[in-house]
Amino acid sequence: MVLRSSLKRGWVGSEMPVAVNGKSQDAVYRAVGRPGVALIGEGPKSRTTRMLEDERRKIARVLPNVPVHFVFVGPDADSVELHKLAGRLQRFPRTITKAEVLAVNNRLTSLGQNSMPIPKGVDPFKVRPSRAR
């Protein structure tokens, strides 16, 4: 609820992070607006930079002409405080139209993420039941 309530009009984002490091609890959130795609890294810059770069590569494959901006929210000196996040997002130059914002967001949400890989081996639902002897 924090991300969605802090975004201003014209920005579309979700409460669920697009990438999470379970060990360190760092997360990457995505917001789409007139300036393009904003990737918001929550945690120290040194730990979230790699996750942000991986996410930028995924977005660049699907949307090569849409700019991607990084914003860091965390304890670092050059990071943005959470209550100043909306103002920082408004400072980026506007490059895409309102109609393109919806198209970009739909494309990114349809991209989805595979949370569980397909297991290898025998399908447990198709195994014949064992007979009693």
ROSE-4610 file (N, C-alpha, C; in Angstrom, 1 decimal, always signed):
// ROSE-4610
residu = [M/M/M/V/V/V/L/L/L/R/R/R/S/S/S/S/S/S/L/L/L/K/K/K/R/R/R/G/G/G/W/W/W/V/V/V/G/G/G/S/S/S/E/E/E/M/M/M/P/P/P/V/V/V/A/A/A/V/V/V/N/N/N/G/G/G/K/K/K/S/S/S/Q/Q/Q/D/D/D/A/A/A/V/V/V/Y/Y/Y/R/R/R/A/A/A/V/V/V/G/G/G/R/R/R/P/P/P/G/G/G/V/V/V/A/A/A/L/L/L/I/I/I/G/G/G/E/E/E/G/G/G/P/P/P/K/K/K/S/S/S/R/R/R/T/T/T/T/T/T/R/R/R/M/M/M/L/L/L/E/E/E/D/D/D/E/E/E/R/R/R/R/R/R/K/K/K/I/I/I/A/A/A/R/R/R/V/V/V/L/L/L/P/P/P/N/N/N/V/V/V/P/P/P/V/V/V/H/H/H/F/F/F/V/V/V/F/F/F/V/V/V/G/G/G/P/P/P/D/D/D/A/A/A/D/D/D/S/S/S/V/V/V/E/E/E/L/L/L/H/H/H/K/K/K/L/L/L/A/A/A/G/G/G/R/R/R/L/L/L/Q/Q/Q/R/R/R/F/F/F/P/P/P/R/R/R/T/T/T/I/I/I/T/T/T/K/K/K/A/A/A/E/E/E/V/V/V/L/L/L/A/A/A/V/V/V/N/N/N/N/N/N/R/R/R/L/L/L/T/T/T/S/S/S/L/L/L/G/G/G/Q/Q/Q/N/N/N/S/S/S/M/M/M/P/P/P/I/I/I/P/P/P/K/K/K/G/G/G/V/V/V/D/D/D/P/P/P/F/F/F/K/K/K/V/V/V/R/R/R/P/P/P/S/S/S/R/R/R/A/A/A/R/R/R]
num = [1/1/1/2/2/2/3/3/3/4/4/4/5/5/5/6/6/6/7/7/7/8/8/8/9/9/9/10/10/10/11/11/11/12/12/12/13/13/13/14/14/14/15/15/15/16/16/16/17/17/17/18/18/18/19/19/19/20/20/20/21/21/21/22/22/22/23/23/23/24/24/24/25/25/25/26/26/26/27/27/27/28/28/28/29/29/29/30/30/30/31/31/31/32/32/32/33/33/33/34/34/34/35/35/35/36/36/36/37/37/37/38/38/38/39/39/39/40/40/40/41/41/41/42/42/42/43/43/43/44/44/44/45/45/45/46/46/46/47/47/47/48/48/48/49/49/49/50/50/50/51/51/51/52/52/52/53/53/53/54/54/54/55/55/55/56/56/56/57/57/57/58/58/58/59/59/59/60/60/60/61/61/61/62/62/62/63/63/63/64/64/64/65/65/65/66/66/66/67/67/67/68/68/68/69/69/69/70/70/70/71/71/71/72/72/72/73/73/73/74/74/74/75/75/75/76/76/76/77/77/77/78/78/78/79/79/79/80/80/80/81/81/81/82/82/82/83/83/83/84/84/84/85/85/85/86/86/86/87/87/87/88/88/88/89/89/89/90/90/90/91/91/91/92/92/92/93/93/93/94/94/94/95/95/95/96/96/96/97/97/97/98/98/98/99/99/99/100/100/100/101/101/101/102/102/102/103/103/103/104/104/104/105/105/105/106/106/106/107/107/107/108/108/108/109/109/109/110/110/110/111/111/111/112/112/112/113/113/113/114/114/114/115/115/115/116/116/116/117/117/117/118/118/118/119/119/119/120/120/120/121/121/121/122/122/122/123/123/123/124/124/124/125/125/125/126/126/126/127/127/127/128/128/128/129/129/129/130/130/130/131/131/131/132/132/132/133/133/133]
x = [+0.8/+0.0/+0.9/+2.1/+3.0/+3.3/+3.7/+4.1/+3.0/+1.8/+0.7/+0.2/+0.2/-0.3/+0.7/+2.0/+2.9/+3.1/+2.6/+2.6/+1.6/+1.9/+1.0/+0.2/-0.7/-1.5/-0.6/-1.0/-0.2/+0.8/+1.0/+1.9/+1.1/+1.6/+1.0/+2.0/+1.7/+2.7/+1.9/+2.6/+2.0/+2.7/+2.0/+2.5/+3.5/+3.3/+4.2/+5.5/+6.6/+7.9/+8.1/+8.9/+9.1/+10.4/+11.2/+12.4/+12.6/+13.0/+13.2/+14.4/+15.3/+16.4/+15.9/+15.6/+15.0/+15.9/+17.2/+18.2/+18.3/+18.5/+18.7/+17.4/+16.3/+15.0/+15.1/+15.9/+16.0/+14.9/+14.3/+13.3/+13.4/+12.8/+12.8/+11.3/+10.8/+9.5/+9.5/+8.4/+8.3/+7.1/+7.4/+6.3/+6.4/+5.3/+5.3/+4.6/+5.2/+4.6/+5.1/+4.8/+5.1/+6.6/+7.5/+8.9/+9.5/+8.6/+9.1/+8.9/+9.8/+9.7/+10.7/+10.2/+11.0/+11.2/+12.4/+12.7/+13.1/+12.4/+12.7/+13.3/+14.6/+15.3/+15.2/+14.7/+14.5/+15.6/+16.6/+17.7/+19.0/+20.1/+21.4/+21.7/+22.2/+22.5/+23.5/+24.4/+25.4/+24.8/+23.7/+23.0/+21.9/+21.3/+20.1/+20.5/+21.7/+22.1/+22.1/+22.5/+22.5/+21.1/+20.2/+18.8/+18.2/+18.5/+18.0/+18.5/+19.8/+20.3/+19.7/+19.5/+18.8/+17.4/+16.7/+15.3/+15.3/+16.3/+16.4/+16.7/+17.5/+17.7/+16.5/+15.7/+14.4/+13.5/+13.4/+12.5/+13.0/+14.3/+14.9/+14.7/+14.6/+14.2/+12.8/+11.9/+10.5/+10.2/+10.7/+10.4/+11.8/+12.3/+13.7/+13.7/+12.6/+12.6/+12.0/+11.8/+11.2/+12.4/+12.6/+13.7/+13.4/+14.4/+14.3/+15.1/+14.5/+15.2/+15.3/+16.4/+16.7/+16.4/+15.8/+15.6/+15.9/+16.8/+17.2/+16.5/+15.8/+15.2/+15.9/+16.7/+17.4/+18.3/+19.2/+20.0/+21.2/+21.5/+22.6/+22.4/+23.6/+23.5/+22.9/+23.1/+22.5/+21.2/+20.6/+19.3/+18.2/+17.0/+15.8/+15.1/+14.6/+13.7/+12.3/+11.6/+10.4/+9.3/+9.3/+8.3/+8.6/+9.8/+10.2/+10.3/+9.8/+9.8/+9.0/+7.8/+6.9/+7.5/+8.1/+8.7/+9.9/+10.7/+11.8/+11.3/+10.2/+9.7/+9.2/+8.6/+8.1/+9.2/+10.4/+11.5/+12.1/+11.8/+12.3/+11.6/+12.4/+11.8/+10.7/+9.6/+8.5/+8.9/+8.8/+9.2/+8.1/+7.1/+6.1/+4.7/+3.7/+2.4/+1.6/+0.4/-0.5/-1.0/-1.3/-1.7/-0.6/+0.6/+1.8/+2.0/+1.7/+1.9/+1.1/-0.2/-1.1/-0.6/-0.1/+0.4/+1.6/+2.5/+3.8/+3.4/+2.5/+2.2/+1.5/+0.6/+0.0/+1.0/+2.0/+3.0/+3.9/+4.2/+5.1/+4.3/+3.0/+2.3/+2.0/+1.9/+1.7/+3.0/+4.1/+5.4/+5.4/+4.9/+4.8/+6.1/+6.0/+7.3/+7.0/+7.9/+7.7/+8.2/+7.2/+7.6/+8.0/+7.4/+7.8/+8.2/+9.4/+9.8/+9.1/+9.0/+8.4/+9.3/+8.7/+9.6/+10.0/+11.2/+11.7/+11.3/+11.2/+10.9/+9.5/+9.1/+7.8/+6.7/+5.6/+4.4/+3.8/+3.7/+3.1/+1.6/+0.9/-0.5/-0.8/+0.2/+0.0/+0.5/+1.1/+1.7/+0.5/+0.7/-0.4/-0.3/-1.5/-1.5/-1.0/-0.3/+0.3/-0.8/-0.7/-1.8/-1.4/-2.4/-2.2/-1.9/-1.0/-0.7/-1.4]
y = [-1.2/+0.0/+1.3/+1.1/+2.3/+2.8/+2.0/+2.4/+3.1/+2.4/+2.9/+4.2/+4.4/+5.6/+6.8/+6.5/+7.5/+8.0/+7.2/+7.5/+8.6/+9.5/+10.6/+10.1/+11.0/+10.7/+10.5/+9.5/+9.3/+8.2/+7.7/+6.6/+5.3/+4.2/+2.9/+2.0/+1.4/+0.5/-0.5/-1.5/-2.6/-2.7/-3.2/-3.4/-4.6/-5.5/-6.7/-6.4/-6.7/-6.5/-7.4/-6.9/-7.8/-8.6/-8.3/-9.1/-9.0/-10.1/-10.1/-10.9/-10.4/-11.2/-11.7/-13.0/-13.5/-13.4/-13.5/-13.6/-12.2/-11.2/-9.8/-9.0/-9.5/-8.8/-7.5/-7.5/-6.4/-6.6/-5.6/-5.8/-4.7/-5.1/-4.1/-4.0/-2.8/-2.5/-1.8/-1.9/-1.2/-0.3/+0.9/+1.9/+2.4/+2.6/+3.0/+4.4/+5.4/+6.7/+7.3/+8.6/+9.4/+9.4/+9.4/+9.3/+8.0/+7.0/+5.6/+4.7/+3.7/+2.7/+3.1/+3.2/+3.5/+2.2/+1.8/+0.7/+1.2/+0.8/+1.3/+0.2/+0.4/-0.5/-0.2/-1.1/-0.9/-1.7/-1.0/-1.6/-0.8/-1.3/-0.6/-0.6/+0.4/+0.5/-0.6/-0.9/-1.9/-3.3/-3.6/-4.9/-4.9/-3.8/-3.8/-3.4/-2.9/-2.6/-3.7/-4.9/-6.1/-6.5/-6.5/-6.8/-5.8/-4.6/-3.5/-3.7/-4.0/-4.2/-5.5/-6.5/-7.7/-7.4/-6.6/-6.2/-5.3/-4.4/-3.5/-4.2/-5.3/-6.1/-6.8/-7.3/-8.0/-7.0/-5.8/-4.8/-4.3/-4.2/-3.8/-4.8/-6.1/-7.1/-6.9/-6.6/-6.5/-5.1/-4.0/-2.7/-1.9/-2.1/-1.5/+0.1/+0.7/+2.2/+2.9/+2.2/+2.9/+3.1/+4.4/+4.6/+4.0/+3.5/+2.9/+3.7/+4.1/+5.0/+4.2/+4.4/+3.7/+4.7/+4.3/+5.1/+4.2/+4.6/+3.8/+4.4/+3.5/+3.9/+3.1/+3.7/+3.0/+3.8/+3.2/+3.9/+4.7/+4.6/+5.3/+6.8/+7.5/+9.0/+9.5/+8.8/+9.3/+8.7/+7.9/+7.3/+8.3/+8.0/+8.9/+8.4/+9.3/+8.9/+8.6/+7.7/+7.2/+8.2/+9.2/+10.3/+11.3/+11.2/+12.1/+11.3/+10.1/+9.2/+9.8/+10.3/+10.8/+12.0/+12.9/+14.1/+13.7/+12.7/+12.3/+11.7/+11.0/+10.4/+11.5/+12.6/+13.6/+14.4/+14.3/+15.1/+14.5/+13.3/+12.6/+13.3/+13.4/+14.0/+13.1/+13.7/+12.9/+12.6/+11.3/+10.9/+10.1/+9.5/+8.7/+9.3/+9.0/+9.5/+8.7/+9.3/+8.6/+7.3/+7.2/+6.0/+4.9/+5.4/+4.4/+3.9/+4.7/+4.3/+3.0/+3.1/+1.9/+0.7/+0.9/-0.2/-0.8/+0.1/-0.4/-1.2/-0.7/-1.4/-2.7/-2.8/-4.1/-5.1/-4.6/-5.5/-6.0/-5.2/-5.6/-6.6/-6.3/-7.3/-8.6/-8.6/-9.8/-10.6/-9.9/-10.6/-11.5/-11.1/-11.9/-12.4/-13.3/-13.9/-15.3/-16.2/-17.6/-17.8/-17.8/-18.0/-19.4/-20.4/-21.8/-22.4/-23.0/-23.6/-25.0/-25.5/-26.8/-27.9/-28.7/-29.8/-30.8/-31.4/-32.4/-33.8/-34.7/-36.1/-36.5/-37.5/-38.1/-37.2/-37.1/-36.3/-37.1/-36.6/-37.4/-37.7/-36.9/-37.1/-38.2/-38.6/-39.6/-40.9/-41.1/-42.3/-43.3/-44.5/-45.5/-45.9/-46.0/-46.4/-47.8/-48.0/-49.3/-50.2/-51.5/-52.5/-53.2/-53.5/-54.3/-55.7/-56.4/-57.8/-58.7]
z = [+0.0/+0.0/+0.0/+0.5/+0.6/-0.8/-1.7/-3.0/-3.8/-3.8/-4.6/-4.0/-2.7/-2.1/-2.3/-2.5/-2.7/-4.1/-5.1/-6.5/-6.8/-7.6/-8.0/-9.2/-9.7/-10.8/-12.1/-12.9/-14.1/-14.0/-12.7/-12.5/-12.2/-12.7/-12.4/-11.8/-10.7/-10.0/-9.2/-8.8/-8.0/-6.6/-5.7/-4.3/-4.3/-5.2/-5.1/-5.8/-5.2/-5.9/-7.1/-8.1/-9.2/-9.0/-8.1/-7.7/-6.2/-5.6/-4.1/-3.8/-3.0/-2.4/-1.0/-0.9/+0.3/+1.5/+1.2/+2.3/+3.0/+2.2/+2.7/+2.8/+2.3/+2.2/+1.4/+0.4/-0.6/-1.6/-2.2/-3.1/-4.2/-5.4/-6.5/-6.9/-7.0/-7.4/-8.8/-9.5/-10.9/-10.9/-11.5/-11.7/-13.1/-13.8/-15.2/-15.2/-15.9/-16.0/-17.3/-17.5/-18.7/-18.9/-17.9/-18.1/-18.6/-18.5/-18.8/-17.7/-17.5/-16.4/-15.3/-14.1/-12.9/-12.1/-11.9/-11.1/-9.7/-8.7/-7.3/-6.5/-6.1/-5.3/-3.9/-3.1/-1.6/-0.9/-0.3/+0.4/+0.0/+0.5/+0.2/-1.2/-1.8/-3.2/-3.7/-2.8/-3.2/-3.5/-2.7/-2.9/-3.9/-4.1/-5.0/-6.5/-6.7/-8.1/-9.0/-8.6/-9.5/-9.9/-8.9/-9.2/-10.1/-10.0/-10.8/-12.3/-12.4/-13.7/-14.4/-13.7/-14.3/-14.7/-13.9/-14.3/-15.5/-15.6/-16.7/-18.0/-17.9/-19.1/-19.6/-18.6/-19.0/-19.7/-19.2/-19.7/-21.1/-21.3/-22.6/-23.7/-23.3/-24.3/-24.8/-24.0/-24.4/-24.9/-24.3/-24.6/-24.9/-26.1/-26.3/-26.4/-26.7/-26.9/-25.7/-24.6/-23.4/-22.4/-21.9/-21.0/-19.6/-19.0/-17.7/-16.7/-15.6/-14.6/-13.3/-12.6/-11.3/-10.2/-9.1/-7.9/-6.7/-5.8/-4.7/-3.4/-2.7/-1.4/-0.3/+0.6/+1.6/+2.5/+3.1/+4.2/+3.6/+2.3/+1.7/+1.7/+1.6/+1.6/+0.3/-0.8/-2.1/-2.4/-1.5/-1.7/-1.4/-1.9/-1.7/-0.5/+0.3/+1.4/+0.9/+1.5/+1.0/+0.8/+1.7/+1.5/+0.4/-0.1/-1.2/-2.6/-2.6/-3.8/-4.9/-4.6/-5.6/-6.3/-5.5/-6.1/-7.0/-6.6/-7.4/-8.8/-8.7/-9.9/-10.9/-10.3/-11.2/-11.9/-11.4/-12.0/-13.3/-13.5/-14.8/-16.0/-17.1/-18.3/-18.9/-19.4/-19.9/-21.4/-21.7/-23.1/-23.8/-23.0/-23.7/-23.4/-24.2/-24.1/-23.0/-22.7/-21.7/-22.3/-23.5/-24.1/-24.1/-24.4/-24.4/-22.9/-21.9/-20.5/-20.3/-20.7/-20.5/-21.3/-22.5/-23.4/-22.8/-22.3/-21.6/-20.4/-19.6/-18.3/-18.7/-19.7/-20.0/-20.5/-21.3/-21.8/-20.7/-19.7/-18.6/-17.7/-17.4/-16.6/-17.3/-18.6/-19.3/-19.4/-19.3/-19.3/-18.1/-17.0/-15.8/-15.3/-14.3/-13.8/-13.4/-13.8/-13.4/-12.0/-11.1/-9.7/-9.4/-10.0/-9.8/-11.1/-11.2/-12.4/-12.5/-13.7/-14.0/-13.5/-12.6/-12.0/-13.1/-12.9/-13.8/-13.3/-14.2/-13.7/-14.0/-13.3/-13.6/-13.0/-13.8/-13.3/-12.2/-11.0/-9.9/-10.0/-10.8/-11.0/-12.0/-12.8/-13.8/-13.4/-12.3/-11.8/-11.5/-11.9/-11.6/-10.1/-9.5/-8.1/-7.9/-6.8/-6.5/-6.1/-6.5/-6.1/-4.8/-4.0/-2.8/-3.1/-2.5/-2.8/-1.7]
